[in-house]
Amino acid sequence: MKNLIDLEKKINSELTTKINKTEIKHNQIYIEIDKEDLIDVTLFLKTNKDTKFRQLIDITVVDFPEQSQRFKIVYLFLSHEFNQRIILNYFIGEKEVINSLTSIFPSANWMEREVFDMYGVNFKDHPDLRRILTDYGFEGHPLRKDFPLTGHSEVRYSEDKKKVISEPVKLEQNYRNFDYESPWEGTKYIQEQKDINDKKN
């Protein structure tokens, strides 16, 4: 459909019980659903002749650590034929397992692995759910808002052992000390020299 308003009406009329909320913003349609309806809604968006959202652009997550429904799962779809975009989302709890879209969009494979790696969200029926950006023995999930900024461990080359080693993160003290002086005023030794020169004159 060429008109976003007509498309929104079409989606709402066809998927009445599966849509919680729709909204048009930024020339895109935002759809809120329940996690159980993901497969049905996605199949409709991809195969219906009036929608034809045949490309999955991305899957991402927003973390709300203070909420019981901690994660907002977000899917971005594109219809090349109608040059339209749809953003589909739903909320889940931290320990919930959600359906994989790999049977409908094979490209979801690596996207879901990235979500698993970065946020710890588990996907049911995924063909190969393992880390994709961090190392196999990595602890935690880096994009969660409660993940420490320095991480838990660091990897470096040890000259003594002649190999790459992993060890707990430690911050050197010389990176913790700041003098808070303004660079516009100059350093102390320059300021002292200026004071001496002023006295001489």
Sequence and secondary structure as in RCSB ss.txt:
>XXXX:A:sequence
MKNLIDLEKKINSELTTKINKTEIKHNQIYIEIDKEDLIDVTLFLKTNKDTKFRQLIDITVVDFPEQSQRFKIVY
LFLSHEFNQRIILNYFIGEKEVINSLTSIFPSANWMEREVFDMYGVNFKDHPDLRRILTDYGFEGHPLRKDFPLT
GHSEVRYSEDKKKVISEPVKLEQNYRNFDYESPWEGTKYIQEQKDINDKKN
>XXXX:A:secstr
   HHHHHHHHHHHTGGG SEEEEETTEEEEE  GGGHHHHHHHHHH TTT   EEEEEEEEE TTSSS EEEEE
EEEETTTTEEEEEEEEE TT EEE  TTT TTHHHHHHHHHHHH  EEET TT   SSS TT  S TTSTTS TT
 SEEEEEETTTTEEEEEE    GGGT      TTT  HHHHHHHHHHHHH 
